[in-house]
């Protein structure tokens, strides 16, 4: 974890890759969602579908997979 309680981008990407095995991460953005920071990770699956994984920026836990 980085200073100031924010998960590193590399850690967030690794967490997203565990949620969507075999997919290629094409974008990772740190965004504000209400009062919280979240990473929005976009991953491209082998079949061409895009999956969005939201990671809590403070805890590193998965918030959603769409």
ABEGO torsion letter per residue (X at the ends): XBBGGBBBAAAAAAAAAAABBGBBBABBBBBBBEABBBBBBBBBBAAGBBBBBBBBAAAGBBABBX
